[in-house]
Amino acid sequence: MRTLGNIIWFILGGFISWLSWGFIGILWSVTIIGLPIGKQCFKLAKLSAAPFGKEVYFSDHGASFLLNILWLIFGGFVLVVEEVTLGVGLCLTIIGIPFGLQHFKQAKLAFLPFGAEIFRI
């Protein structure tokens, strides 16, 4: 079921999320200072390509708070708006509701990507 869900997810907006996270990751990785942020973007791009069967846990460290503020200013807000827009669009149909809810989870992750750990379930 996870595989089928991930295939449908990739078609119904997962590709756009994956592409966006990858593009932002490349932009951040241009500088040495932005490399850790780019690395996190690539991890989240991998998650956004196939999110079913994975769980995200958030921690609250001081350093992650500062990185999240920097992230929102320089690229995160665009991803949050994109994920919410895709989520709302998919929730307009009954079949798209589970995928729309997944986009809302991705929006939370785009809002606070640092301090997030991804686990397979």
C-alpha positions in Angstrom: 0.0 0.0 0.0 2.9 2.4 0.7 4.3 1.8 -2.7 1.0 2.6 -4.4 0.5 5.6 -2.2 4.0 6.9 -3.0 3.4 6.5 -6.7 0.1 8.4 -6.6 1.7 11.0 -4.3 4.5 11.6 -6.8 2.0 12.2 -9.6 -0.3 14.4 -7.5 2.2 17.0 -6.4 5.1 15.1 -5.0 7.1 15.7 -8.1 6.6 19.5 -7.6 7.7 19.3 -4.0 10.7 17.1 -4.8 11.8 19.5 -7.5 11.3 22.6 -5.3 13.3 21.1 -2.4 16.0 20.0 -4.8 16.2 23.4 -6.4 16.4 25.3 -3.1 19.0 22.8 -1.9 21.2 23.5 -5.0 20.9 27.2 -4.4 21.9 26.9 -0.7 24.8 24.6 -1.6 26.5 27.1 -3.8 28.2 28.6 -0.8 30.2 26.8 1.9 28.2 28.5 4.6 24.9 27.3 3.1 26.0 23.7 2.6 24.5 22.3 5.8 21.2 23.9 4.9 21.4 22.5 1.3 22.1 19.0 2.8 19.0 19.3 4.9 17.0 20.3 1.8 18.2 17.3 -0.1 17.1 15.0 2.8 13.7 16.6 2.7 13.5 16.3 -1.1 14.0 12.6 -0.7 11.2 12.6 1.8 8.9 14.6 -0.4 9.4 12.2 -3.2 8.1 9.2 -1.2 6.6 10.3 2.2 4.3 7.3 2.9 5.9 4.8 5.4 8.0 7.5 7.0 7.4 9.6 10.2 8.9 13.0 11.1 9.8 13.9 14.7 10.6 17.5 15.7 13.1 18.5 18.4 13.6 21.9 19.9 17.2 22.9 20.0 18.4 26.5 20.2 20.6 26.2 17.1 17.7 24.7 15.0 15.5 27.7 16.0 18.0 30.1 14.6 18.5 28.1 11.4 14.7 27.9 11.0 14.4 31.7 11.2 17.2 32.1 8.6 15.5 29.4 6.5 12.1 31.2 6.5 13.7 34.4 5.4 15.7 32.9 2.5 13.5 30.4 0.8 11.3 28.5 3.3 8.3 30.8 3.0 7.9 30.0 -0.7 7.9 26.3 0.0 5.3 26.7 2.7 3.0 28.6 0.4 3.5 26.0 -2.3 2.7 23.0 -0.1 -0.4 24.7 1.4 -1.6 25.6 -2.1 -1.2 22.0 -3.3 -2.8 20.7 -0.1 -5.9 22.9 -0.5 -6.2 22.0 -4.2 -6.1 18.3 -3.5 -8.5 18.5 -0.5 -11.2 19.8 -2.9 -11.7 16.2 -4.1 -12.5 13.2 -2.0 -9.8 11.1 -3.5 -7.2 13.8 -3.0 -7.9 14.3 0.7 -5.1 11.9 2.0 -2.6 13.5 -0.4 -3.7 17.0 0.5 -3.2 16.2 4.2 0.3 14.9 3.4 1.0 18.3 1.7 0.0 20.0 4.9 2.5 17.8 6.8 5.1 18.8 4.2 4.1 22.5 4.8 4.9 22.1 8.5 8.2 20.5 7.6 8.9 23.4 5.1 8.1 25.8 8.0 10.5 24.1 10.5 12.9 21.9 8.6 15.8 22.0 11.2 15.4 19.8 14.2 13.3 17.4 12.2 14.3 13.7 12.1 12.9 11.3 9.6 12.3 7.7 10.6 10.9 4.7 8.6 7.9 3.0 10.1 
